[in-house]
Amino acid sequence: MYVGFAVTYLALAVGLDSPLAIVLLIPCLLVVDRFVIQREEVYLAARFGADYEAYRRRVRRWL
């Protein structure tokens, strides 16, 4: 989902010819990684325990 958002954002930034928006994608992805995804992972690990940990070992985080 987050990769899709990033690709859409990048496409809009390129389509609008906005170099600043393209550059701001990197800090945006860092914020999503550190403050959104990490919180989700903590919640999912607490909620689903070993099943979630097994899932995490099988599935890559971003791609």
C-alpha positions in Angstrom: 0.0 0.0 0.0 2.8 2.4 0.9 4.7 1.6 -2.2 1.6 2.4 -4.2 1.2 5.7 -2.4 4.8 6.6 -3.1 4.6 5.7 -6.8 1.4 7.8 -7.2 3.0 10.7 -5.3 6.1 10.5 -7.6 4.0 10.3 -10.7 2.1 13.4 -9.6 5.3 15.3 -8.8 6.8 14.4 -12.1 3.5 15.3 -13.9 3.4 18.6 -12.2 7.1 19.2 -12.9 7.9 19.8 -9.3 11.5 19.0 -8.4 10.8 20.0 -4.7 8.0 17.5 -4.4 10.3 14.8 -5.8 13.0 15.6 -3.3 10.4 15.7 -0.5 9.4 12.1 -1.3 12.5 10.8 0.5 11.8 12.4 3.9 8.1 11.4 3.5 9.1 7.8 3.1 11.4 7.9 6.1 8.6 9.3 8.2 6.2 6.6 7.0 8.8 3.9 7.7 9.8 5.1 11.2 6.5 6.4 12.6 3.8 4.5 10.8 5.1 1.1 9.7 7.1 0.5 12.9 4.0 1.2 15.0 1.9 -1.1 12.9 4.4 -3.9 13.3 4.5 -3.5 17.1 0.7 -3.6 17.2 0.5 -6.7 14.8 3.1 -8.5 16.8 1.2 -7.9 20.0 -2.1 -8.9 18.4 -1.1 -12.0 16.4 2.1 -13.1 18.1 4.0 -16.0 16.6 1.7 -16.1 13.5 2.7 -12.5 12.6 6.4 -13.2 13.3 6.3 -16.2 10.9 4.6 -14.0 8.3 7.3 -11.3 8.7 10.0 -13.9 8.1 8.3 -15.0 4.8 7.3 -11.5 3.4 9.6 -8.6 2.6 8.8 -5.3 4.2 8.6 -3.0 1.2 8.8 -5.2 -2.0 
